[in-house]
Amino acid sequence: MASDDIVVSLPPDPDKVVNIWTDGGCKPNPGPGGWAAILVFRNVVKELSGAEAVTTNNRMELTAAAMGLEALTRPCHVVVHTDSQYLKNGITRWIAGWVRKGWRGSVGDPVANIDLWKRILAAGETHRVEWKWVRGHDGNDMNERADRLATEARRAAFGGG
């Protein structure tokens, strides 16, 4: 390709994109938590959720993403929607440095939640994954649904508010 050639990047065909909406949280933090992932492909919706007795908000956010990606059965274009800045920034900005430094952070401490970061990386290897941040509790129907599913999973497993 000559240096003056123009490369046009076409948007993905919406009929070939899997959208995954994720959320997770605890009450209190740390404490009992729930996570949810909603996979949408064409007009098919698959909802996943679960809970853990002792965890953190961040672990539940990462678990939701890992479980959503692990549910995919063949390579595809995926858009993961998250309201977690920790997840979004971790996977798009910080993870390359963590891996390069042997899973150490900027001051040399081990990265928190290494097990889940590695799961997310492994689950995304065969896919083209885009990460999109959405503002939580801001009226986005799919984000609100994921939040409700995560909360329901936590409450069903452990009760409480």
C-alpha positions, 0 to 999 in steps of 0.5 A: 500500500502506498503512503498516500492510499486512503484506508476506509474503515467501515463500521461493522455490520450490526447483524454480525455484532454481539453486544454484551451488557455487563454489570456487577456490584456488592452490598456492602463492598466488600460483601455479598455480590452479584453480576450479570451479562446480557448477550444480544445477537440479532434478535436473540437475547441471552441473560446470565447472572450469578452471585458470590458470598464474599467479593468486591464491586470490581470483582463482580464487574470483571466476572460479568465481562469474563462470563459474557465473553466465555459464553460465546461459542465461535469467533465474532465481533463483540462490543462489551458495554460496561458502566465500570471505569475500572473494567474499561480502563483496565482492559483498554489502557492499563493491561498492556503495561501490567502484562509487560511488567509481569502483572505489576502495577505502576508502583510495582505491587501485584495487580488486583484481580489478576485471575479475572483479568487473565480470564477476560484476556483469554476469553477475548483472544478469538474475538474482535472485542470493543469496549464501550463505557456507559454511564450507570443509572442514567436511563440506558435500558440494557445497563439498567437491566444488567444492574437489576439482574446482578442485584436479583442474583445477589438477593436470591443467593444471600437476601438483603437490600 
